Amino acid sequence: MGRLGTALVVVWLVIGVLAALQRGYFTRHGDASCAKVSNLAVTIIAGPLNYVGVNPKIHCTTPQPSR
């Protein structure tokens, strides 16, 4: 059962990477922001759910440095 579970997790994550590739999350368009990195991670973790209409998005802000 352990090998089957591991295989399912790997297949799940590979499908998530494919979804992120199709959405262009691996292309370089400027600096990596919190939202961009978070969207990439959530898309990969959501895996096959991306193909049934789930479109996870994360909105976050990082604190600005004091002057």
PDB file with one MODEL, atoms N, CA, C and O in Angstrom:
MODEL        1
ATOM      1  N   MET A   1       0.822  -1.201   0.000  1.00  0.00           N
ATOM      2  CA  MET A   1       0.000   0.000   0.000  1.00  0.00           C
ATOM      3  C   MET A   1       0.869   1.270   0.000  1.00  0.00           C
ATOM      4  O   MET A   1       0.467   2.297  -0.547  1.00  0.00           O
ATOM      5  N   GLY A   2       2.042   1.197   0.606  1.00  0.00           N
ATOM      6  CA  GLY A   2       2.925   2.360   0.675  1.00  0.00           C
ATOM      7  C   GLY A   2       3.428   2.789  -0.689  1.00  0.00           C
ATOM      8  O   GLY A   2       3.496   3.980  -0.989  1.00  0.00           O
ATOM      9  N   ARG A   3       3.779   1.813  -1.513  1.00  0.00           N
ATOM     10  CA  ARG A   3       4.273   2.145  -2.852  1.00  0.00           C
ATOM     11  C   ARG A   3       3.171   2.733  -3.714  1.00  0.00           C
ATOM     12  O   ARG A   3       3.407   3.651  -4.499  1.00  0.00           O
ATOM     13  N   LEU A   4       1.974   2.202  -3.564  1.00  0.00           N
ATOM     14  CA  LEU A   4       0.838   2.727  -4.328  1.00  0.00           C
ATOM     15  C   LEU A   4       0.543   4.164  -3.916  1.00  0.00           C
ATOM     16  O   LEU A   4       0.288   5.019  -4.764  1.00  0.00           O
ATOM     17  N   GLY A   5       0.577   4.423  -2.625  1.00  0.00           N
ATOM     18  CA  GLY A   5       0.337   5.786  -2.136  1.00  0.00           C
ATOM     19  C   GLY A   5       1.391   6.759  -2.636  1.00  0.00           C
ATOM     20  O   GLY A   5       1.073   7.876  -3.045  1.00  0.00           O
ATOM     21  N   THR A   6       2.644   6.330  -2.601  1.00  0.00           N
ATOM     22  CA  THR A   6       3.732   7.172  -3.099  1.00  0.00           C
ATOM     23  C   THR A   6       3.568   7.437  -4.585  1.00  0.00           C
ATOM     24  O   THR A   6       3.760   8.564  -5.042  1.00  0.00           O
ATOM     25  N   ALA A   7       3.216   6.413  -5.334  1.00  0.00           N
ATOM     26  CA  ALA A   7       3.023   6.573  -6.773  1.00  0.00           C
ATOM     27  C   ALA A   7       1.874   7.536  -7.065  1.00  0.00           C
ATOM     28  O   ALA A   7       1.969   8.358  -7.977  1.00  0.00           O
ATOM     29  N   LEU A   8       0.795   7.436  -6.300  1.00  0.00           N
ATOM     30  CA  LEU A   8      -0.340   8.344  -6.499  1.00  0.00           C
ATOM     31  C   LEU A   8       0.044   9.789  -6.203  1.00  0.00           C
ATOM     32  O   LEU A   8      -0.361  10.698  -6.927  1.00  0.00           O
ATOM     33  N   VAL A   9       0.824  10.008  -5.141  1.00  0.00           N
ATOM     34  CA  VAL A   9       1.258  11.374  -4.806  1.00  0.00           C
ATOM     35  C   VAL A   9       2.151  11.931  -5.905  1.00  0.00           C
ATOM     36  O   VAL A   9       2.011  13.092  -6.289  1.00  0.00           O
ATOM     37  N   VAL A  10       3.066  11.117  -6.413  1.00  0.00           N
ATOM     38  CA  VAL A  10       3.962  11.575  -7.471  1.00  0.00           C
ATOM     39  C   VAL A  10       3.170  11.920  -8.731  1.00  0.00           C
ATOM     40  O   VAL A  10       3.405  12.962  -9.343  1.00  0.00           O
ATOM     41  N   VAL A  11       2.237  11.058  -9.120  1.00  0.00           N
ATOM     42  CA  VAL A  11       1.410  11.330 -10.303  1.00  0.00           C
ATOM     43  C   VAL A  11       0.589  12.593 -10.084  1.00  0.00           C
ATOM     44  O   VAL A  11       0.467  13.414 -10.994  1.00  0.00           O
ATOM     45  N   TRP A  12       0.021  12.763  -8.886  1.00  0.00           N
ATOM     46  CA  TRP A  12      -0.773  13.956  -8.540  1.00  0.00           C
ATOM     47  C   TRP A  12       0.069  15.219  -8.729  1.00  0.00           C
ATOM     48  O   TRP A  12      -0.386  16.186  -9.341  1.00  0.00           O
ATOM     49  N   LEU A  13       1.304  15.209  -8.201  1.00  0.00           N
ATOM     50  CA  LEU A  13       2.158  16.390  -8.298  1.00  0.00           C
ATOM     51  C   LEU A  13       2.629  16.643  -9.727  1.00  0.00           C
ATOM     52  O   LEU A  13       2.761  17.798 -10.132  1.00  0.00           O
ATOM     53  N   VAL A  14       2.883  15.595 -10.490  1.00  0.00           N
ATOM     54  CA  VAL A  14       3.276  15.766 -11.898  1.00  0.00           C
ATOM     55  C   VAL A  14       2.141  16.425 -12.677  1.00  0.00           C
ATOM     56  O   VAL A  14       2.382  17.305 -13.503  1.00  0.00           O
ATOM     57  N   ILE A  15       0.913  16.005 -12.418  1.00  0.00           N
ATOM     58  CA  ILE A  15      -0.234  16.638 -13.077  1.00  0.00           C
ATOM     59  C   ILE A  15      -0.327  18.107 -12.673  1.00  0.00           C
ATOM     60  O   ILE A  15      -0.667  18.956 -13.497  1.00  0.00           O
ATOM     61  N   GLY A  16      -0.027  18.409 -11.414  1.00  0.00           N
ATOM     62  CA  GLY A  16      -0.016  19.803 -10.961  1.00  0.00           C
ATOM     63  C   GLY A  16       1.041  20.629 -11.651  1.00  0.00           C
ATOM     64  O   GLY A  16       0.801  21.786 -11.997  1.00  0.00           O
ATOM     65  N   VAL A  17       2.210  20.048 -11.857  1.00  0.00           N
ATOM     66  CA  VAL A  17       3.285  20.752 -12.575  1.00  0.00           C
ATOM     67  C   VAL A  17       2.862  21.007 -14.017  1.00  0.00           C
ATOM     68  O   VAL A  17       3.117  22.084 -14.555  1.00  0.00           O
ATOM     69  N   LEU A  18       2.222  20.030 -14.643  1.00  0.00           N
ATOM     70  CA  LEU A  18       1.730  20.229 -16.011  1.00  0.00           C
ATOM     71  C   LEU A  18       0.708  21.361 -16.076  1.00  0.00           C
ATOM     72  O   LEU A  18       0.722  22.155 -17.016  1.00  0.00           O
ATOM     73  N   ALA A  19      -0.177  21.438 -15.083  1.00  0.00           N
ATOM     74  CA  ALA A  19      -1.156  22.527 -15.048  1.00  0.00           C
ATOM     75  C   ALA A  19      -0.456  23.877 -14.901  1.00  0.00           C
ATOM     76  O   ALA A  19      -0.843  24.853 -15.543  1.00  0.00           O
ATOM     77  N   ALA A  20       0.572  23.932 -14.056  1.00  0.00           N
ATOM     78  CA  ALA A  20       1.320  25.184 -13.875  1.00  0.00           C
ATOM     79  C   ALA A  20       2.066  25.569 -15.152  1.00  0.00           C
ATOM     80  O   ALA A  20       2.153  26.749 -15.492  1.00  0.00           O
ATOM     81  N   LEU A  21       2.600  24.576 -15.854  1.00  0.00           N
ATOM     82  CA  LEU A  21       3.260  24.851 -17.136  1.00  0.00           C
ATOM     83  C   LEU A  21       2.284  25.427 -18.144  1.00  0.00           C
ATOM     84  O   LEU A  21       2.605  26.386 -18.846  1.00  0.00           O
ATOM     85  N   GLN A  22       1.089  24.846 -18.220  1.00  0.00           N
ATOM     86  CA  GLN A  22       0.090  25.318 -19.171  1.00  0.00           C
ATOM     87  C   GLN A  22      -0.366  26.740 -18.858  1.00  0.00           C
ATOM     88  O   GLN A  22      -0.732  27.490 -19.763  1.00  0.00           O
ATOM     89  N   ARG A  23      -0.344  27.106 -17.594  1.00  0.00           N
ATOM     90  CA  ARG A  23      -0.751  28.459 -17.207  1.00  0.00           C
ATOM     91  C   ARG A  23       0.396  29.455 -17.288  1.00  0.00           C
ATOM     92  O   ARG A  23       0.194  30.644 -17.043  1.00  0.00           O
ATOM     93  N   GLY A  24       1.583  28.999 -17.624  1.00  0.00           N
ATOM     94  CA  GLY A  24       2.720  29.892 -17.795  1.00  0.00           C
ATOM     95  C   GLY A  24       3.348  30.361 -16.501  1.00  0.00           C
ATOM     96  O   GLY A  24       3.974  31.420 -16.470  1.00  0.00           O
ATOM     97  N   TYR A  25       3.196  29.596 -15.428  1.00  0.00           N
ATOM     98  CA  TYR A  25       3.733  30.018 -14.134  1.00  0.00           C
ATOM     99  C   TYR A  25       5.242  29.859 -14.036  1.00  0.00           C
ATOM    100  O   TYR A  25       5.849  30.401 -13.113  1.00  0.00           O
ATOM    101  N   PHE A  26       5.865  29.135 -14.955  1.00  0.00           N
ATOM    102  CA  PHE A  26       7.303  28.935 -14.894  1.00  0.00           C
ATOM    103  C   PHE A  26       8.075  29.904 -15.780  1.00  0.00           C
ATOM    104  O   PHE A  26       9.305  29.871 -15.799  1.00  0.00           O
ATOM    105  N   THR A  27       7.376  30.763 -16.513  1.00  0.00           N
ATOM    106  CA  THR A  27       8.070  31.733 -17.355  1.00  0.00           C
ATOM    107  C   THR A  27       8.539  32.895 -16.495  1.00  0.00           C
ATOM    108  O   THR A  27       7.942  33.201 -15.463  1.00  0.00           O
ATOM    109  N   ARG A  28       9.602  33.531 -16.927  1.00  0.00           N
ATOM    110  CA  ARG A  28      10.150  34.646 -16.151  1.00  0.00           C
ATOM    111  C   ARG A  28       9.558  35.952 -16.659  1.00  0.00           C
ATOM    112  O   ARG A  28       9.859  36.394 -17.768  1.00  0.00           O
ATOM    113  N   HIS A  29       8.726  36.554 -15.847  1.00  0.00           N
ATOM    114  CA  HIS A  29       8.150  37.872 -16.149  1.00  0.00           C
ATOM    115  C   HIS A  29       8.357  38.761 -14.936  1.00  0.00           C
ATOM    116  O   HIS A  29       7.423  38.991 -14.167  1.00  0.00           O
ATOM    117  N   GLY A  30       9.551  39.252 -14.761  1.00  0.00           N
ATOM    118  CA  GLY A  30       9.821  40.124 -13.631  1.00  0.00           C
ATOM    119  C   GLY A  30      10.189  39.330 -12.387  1.00  0.00           C
ATOM    120  O   GLY A  30      10.511  38.144 -12.443  1.00  0.00           O
ATOM    121  N   ASP A  31      10.127  40.025 -11.279  1.00  0.00           N
ATOM    122  CA  ASP A  31      10.506  39.424 -10.004  1.00  0.00           C
ATOM    123  C   ASP A  31       9.438  38.476  -9.491  1.00  0.00           C
ATOM    124  O   ASP A  31       8.253  38.623  -9.790  1.00  0.00           O
ATOM    125  N   ALA A  32       9.878  37.511  -8.721  1.00  0.00           N
ATOM    126  CA  ALA A  32       8.945  36.587  -8.078  1.00  0.00           C
ATOM    127  C   ALA A  32       8.331  37.297  -6.873  1.00  0.00           C
ATOM    128  O   ALA A  32       9.046  37.764  -5.986  1.00  0.00           O
ATOM    129  N   SER A  33       7.027  37.372  -6.851  1.00  0.00           N
ATOM    130  CA  SER A  33       6.351  37.996  -5.720  1.00  0.00           C
ATOM    131  C   SER A  33       5.704  36.910  -4.879  1.00  0.00           C
ATOM    132  O   SER A  33       5.646  35.746  -5.274  1.00  0.00           O
ATOM    133  N   CYS A  34       5.228  37.306  -3.736  1.00  0.00           N
ATOM    134  CA  CYS A  34       4.543  36.377  -2.840  1.00  0.00           C
ATOM    135  C   CYS A  34       3.368  35.718  -3.547  1.00  0.00           C
ATOM    136  O   CYS A  34       3.182  34.506  -3.440  1.00  0.00           O
ATOM    137  N   ALA A  35       2.584  36.492  -4.259  1.00  0.00           N
ATOM    138  CA  ALA A  35       1.404  35.961  -4.933  1.00  0.00           C
ATOM    139  C   ALA A  35       1.786  34.998  -6.054  1.00  0.00           C
ATOM    140  O   ALA A  35       1.147  33.959  -6.216  1.00  0.00           O
ATOM    141  N   LYS A  36       2.818  35.328  -6.829  1.00  0.00           N
ATOM    142  CA  LYS A  36       3.233  34.458  -7.934  1.00  0.00           C
ATOM    143  C   LYS A  36       3.727  33.112  -7.421  1.00  0.00           C
ATOM    144  O   LYS A  36       3.343  32.065  -7.943  1.00  0.00           O
ATOM    145  N   VAL A  37       4.568  33.138  -6.410  1.00  0.00           N
ATOM    146  CA  VAL A  37       5.108  31.903  -5.853  1.00  0.00           C
ATOM    147  C   VAL A  37       4.004  31.094  -5.190  1.00  0.00           C
ATOM    148  O   VAL A  37       3.970  29.870  -5.321  1.00  0.00           O
ATOM    149  N   SER A  38       3.106  31.762  -4.483  1.00  0.00           N
ATOM    150  CA  SER A  38       2.000  31.073  -3.822  1.00  0.00           C
ATOM    151  C   SER A  38       1.058  30.438  -4.835  1.00  0.00           C
ATOM    152  O   SER A  38       0.626  29.300  -4.651  1.00  0.00           O
ATOM    153  N   ASN A  39       0.736  31.160  -5.900  1.00  0.00           N
ATOM    154  CA  ASN A  39      -0.128  30.600  -6.944  1.00  0.00           C
ATOM    155  C   ASN A  39       0.510  29.372  -7.578  1.00  0.00           C
ATOM    156  O   ASN A  39      -0.179  28.388  -7.845  1.00  0.00           O
ATOM    157  N   LEU A  40       1.810  29.414  -7.822  1.00  0.00           N
ATOM    158  CA  LEU A  40       2.512  28.272  -8.389  1.00  0.00           C
ATOM    159  C   LEU A  40       2.409  27.071  -7.456  1.00  0.00           C
ATOM    160  O   LEU A  40       2.072  25.970  -7.891  1.00  0.00           O
ATOM    161  N   ALA A  41       2.697  27.280  -6.188  1.00  0.00           N
ATOM    162  CA  ALA A  41       2.664  26.174  -5.226  1.00  0.00           C
ATOM    163  C   ALA A  41       1.271  25.585  -5.082  1.00  0.00           C
ATOM    164  O   ALA A  41       1.112  24.364  -5.060  1.00  0.00           O
ATOM    165  N   VAL A  42       0.266  26.435  -4.983  1.00  0.00           N
ATOM    166  CA  VAL A  42      -1.105  25.936  -4.814  1.00  0.00           C
ATOM    167  C   VAL A  42      -1.580  25.218  -6.069  1.00  0.00           C
ATOM    168  O   VAL A  42      -2.303  24.227  -5.973  1.00  0.00           O
ATOM    169  N   THR A  43      -1.191  25.698  -7.234  1.00  0.00           N
ATOM    170  CA  THR A  43      -1.569  25.028  -8.484  1.00  0.00           C
ATOM    171  C   THR A  43      -0.956  23.635  -8.538  1.00  0.00           C
ATOM    172  O   THR A  43      -1.625  22.680  -8.933  1.00  0.00           O
ATOM    173  N   ILE A  44       0.301  23.511  -8.149  1.00  0.00           N
ATOM    174  CA  ILE A  44       0.948  22.199  -8.155  1.00  0.00           C
ATOM    175  C   ILE A  44       0.293  21.277  -7.133  1.00  0.00           C
ATOM    176  O   ILE A  44       0.050  20.107  -7.428  1.00  0.00           O
ATOM    177  N   ILE A  45       0.008  21.781  -5.947  1.00  0.00           N
ATOM    178  CA  ILE A  45      -0.602  20.948  -4.905  1.00  0.00           C
ATOM    179  C   ILE A  45      -2.026  20.546  -5.282  1.00  0.00           C
ATOM    180  O   ILE A  45      -2.451  19.433  -4.971  1.00  0.00           O
ATOM    181  N   ALA A  46      -2.763  21.427  -5.942  1.00  0.00           N
ATOM    182  CA  ALA A  46      -4.134  21.107  -6.329  1.00  0.00           C
ATOM    183  C   ALA A  46      -4.168  20.019  -7.400  1.00  0.00           C
ATOM    184  O   ALA A  46      -5.174  19.324  -7.545  1.00  0.00           O
ATOM    185  N   GLY A  47      -3.075  19.868  -8.151  1.00  0.00           N
ATOM    186  CA  GLY A  47      -2.941  18.781  -9.111  1.00  0.00           C
ATOM    187  C   GLY A  47      -4.106  18.648 -10.078  1.00  0.00           C
ATOM    188  O   GLY A  47      -4.454  19.612 -10.760  1.00  0.00           O
ATOM    189  N   PRO A  48      -4.712  17.473 -10.149  1.00  0.00           N
ATOM    190  CA  PRO A  48      -5.783  17.200 -11.112  1.00  0.00           C
ATOM    191  C   PRO A  48      -7.031  18.061 -10.908  1.00  0.00           C
ATOM    192  O   PRO A  48      -7.841  18.195 -11.825  1.00  0.00           O
ATOM    193  N   LEU A  49      -7.195  18.636  -9.738  1.00  0.00           N
ATOM    194  CA  LEU A  49      -8.366  19.492  -9.508  1.00  0.00           C
ATOM    195  C   LEU A  49      -8.367  20.685 -10.448  1.00  0.00           C
ATOM    196  O   LEU A  49      -9.422  21.253 -10.732  1.00  0.00           O
ATOM    197  N   ASN A  50      -7.188  21.068 -10.934  1.00  0.00           N
ATOM    198  CA  ASN A  50      -7.083  22.183 -11.869  1.00  0.00           C
ATOM    199  C   ASN A  50      -7.850  21.900 -13.158  1.00  0.00           C
ATOM    200  O   ASN A  50      -8.349  22.825 -13.798  1.00  0.00           O
ATOM    201  N   TYR A  51      -7.946  20.631 -13.540  1.00  0.00           N
ATOM    202  CA  TYR A  51      -8.587  20.260 -14.792  1.00  0.00           C
ATOM    203  C   TYR A  51     -10.092  20.070 -14.668  1.00  0.00           C
ATOM    204  O   TYR A  51     -10.770  19.811 -15.663  1.00  0.00           O
ATOM    205  N   VAL A  52     -10.618  20.198 -13.455  1.00  0.00           N
ATOM    206  CA  VAL A  52     -12.074  20.122 -13.275  1.00  0.00           C
ATOM    207  C   VAL A  52     -12.648  21.477 -12.879  1.00  0.00           C
ATOM    208  O   VAL A  52     -13.780  21.561 -12.402  1.00  0.00           O
ATOM    209  N   GLY A  53     -11.859  22.544 -13.079  1.00  0.00           N
ATOM    210  CA  GLY A  53     -12.374  23.885 -12.882  1.00  0.00           C
ATOM    211  C   GLY A  53     -11.846  24.626 -11.671  1.00  0.00           C
ATOM    212  O   GLY A  53     -12.150  25.806 -11.499  1.00  0.00           O
ATOM    213  N   VAL A  54     -11.061  23.968 -10.823  1.00  0.00           N
ATOM    214  CA  VAL A  54     -10.499  24.655  -9.656  1.00  0.00           C
ATOM    215  C   VAL A  54      -9.358  25.534 -10.144  1.00  0.00           C
ATOM    216  O   VAL A  54      -8.450  25.048 -10.818  1.00  0.00           O
ATOM    217  N   ASN A  55      -9.391  26.796  -9.822  1.00  0.00           N
ATOM    218  CA  ASN A  55      -8.341  27.731 -10.214  1.00  0.00           C
ATOM    219  C   ASN A  55      -7.869  28.463  -8.960  1.00  0.00           C
ATOM    220  O   ASN A  55      -8.292  29.592  -8.711  1.00  0.00           O
ATOM    221  N   PRO A  56      -7.003  27.839  -8.172  1.00  0.00           N
ATOM    222  CA  PRO A  56      -6.592  28.443  -6.911  1.00  0.00           C
ATOM    223  C   PRO A  56      -5.748  29.691  -7.125  1.00  0.00           C
ATOM    224  O   PRO A  56      -4.850  29.707  -7.967  1.00  0.00           O
ATOM    225  N   LYS A  57      -6.035  30.713  -6.373  1.00  0.00           N
ATOM    226  CA  LYS A  57      -5.261  31.957  -6.406  1.00  0.00           C
ATOM    227  C   LYS A  57      -5.012  32.392  -4.968  1.00  0.00           C
ATOM    228  O   LYS A  57      -5.869  32.223  -4.101  1.00  0.00           O
ATOM    229  N   ILE A  58      -3.850  32.945  -4.727  1.00  0.00           N
ATOM    230  CA  ILE A  58      -3.480  33.453  -3.418  1.00  0.00           C
ATOM    231  C   ILE A  58      -3.211  34.947  -3.564  1.00  0.00           C
ATOM    232  O   ILE A  58      -2.510  35.379  -4.479  1.00  0.00           O
ATOM    233  N   HIS A  59      -3.765  35.708  -2.672  1.00  0.00           N
ATOM    234  CA  HIS A  59      -3.502  37.148  -2.638  1.00  0.00           C
ATOM    235  C   HIS A  59      -2.783  37.450  -1.330  1.00  0.00           C
ATOM    236  O   HIS A  59      -3.328  37.228  -0.249  1.00  0.00           O
ATOM    237  N   CYS A  60      -1.577  37.950  -1.432  1.00  0.00           N
ATOM    238  CA  CYS A  60      -0.833  38.256  -0.222  1.00  0.00           C
ATOM    239  C   CYS A  60      -0.017  39.519  -0.444  1.00  0.00           C
ATOM    240  O   CYS A  60       0.274  39.913  -1.573  1.00  0.00           O
ATOM    241  N   THR A  61       0.333  40.124   0.647  1.00  0.00           N
ATOM    242  CA  THR A  61       1.184  41.303   0.603  1.00  0.00           C
ATOM    243  C   THR A  61       2.339  41.088   1.564  1.00  0.00           C
ATOM    244  O   THR A  61       2.187  40.446   2.603  1.00  0.00           O
ATOM    245  N   THR A  62       3.472  41.621   1.214  1.00  0.00           N
ATOM    246  CA  THR A  62       4.617  41.549   2.078  1.00  0.00           C
ATOM    247  C   THR A  62       4.841  42.924   2.695  1.00  0.00           C
ATOM    248  O   THR A  62       4.579  43.940   2.052  1.00  0.00           O
ATOM    249  N   PRO A  63       5.315  42.966   3.916  1.00  0.00           N
ATOM    250  CA  PRO A  63       5.551  44.272   4.544  1.00  0.00           C
ATOM    251  C   PRO A  63       6.653  45.042   3.827  1.00  0.00           C
ATOM    252  O   PRO A  63       7.648  44.463   3.389  1.00  0.00           O
ATOM    253  N   GLN A  64       6.467  46.328   3.715  1.00  0.00           N
ATOM    254  CA  GLN A  64       7.453  47.191   3.093  1.00  0.00           C
ATOM    255  C   GLN A  64       8.532  47.549   4.117  1.00  0.00           C
ATOM    256  O   GLN A  64       8.221  47.751   5.291  1.00  0.00           O
ATOM    257  N   PRO A  65       9.770  47.630   3.697  1.00  0.00           N
ATOM    258  CA  PRO A  65      10.827  47.989   4.648  1.00  0.00           C
ATOM    259  C   PRO A  65      10.681  49.437   5.116  1.00  0.00           C
ATOM    260  O   PRO A  65      10.226  50.307   4.373  1.00  0.00           O
ATOM    261  N   SER A  66      11.069  49.664   6.337  1.00  0.00           N
ATOM    262  CA  SER A  66      11.001  51.034   6.861  1.00  0.00           C
ATOM    263  C   SER A  66      12.164  51.832   6.291  1.00  0.00           C
ATOM    264  O   SER A  66      13.202  51.277   5.933  1.00  0.00           O
ATOM    265  N   ARG A  67      11.974  53.121   6.216  1.00  0.00           N
ATOM    266  CA  ARG A  67      13.004  53.986   5.640  1.00  0.00           C
ATOM    267  C   ARG A  67      13.919  54.485   6.676  1.00  0.00           C
ATOM    268  O   ARG A  67      14.850  55.230   6.370  1.00  0.00           O
TER     269      ARG A  67
ENDMDL
END
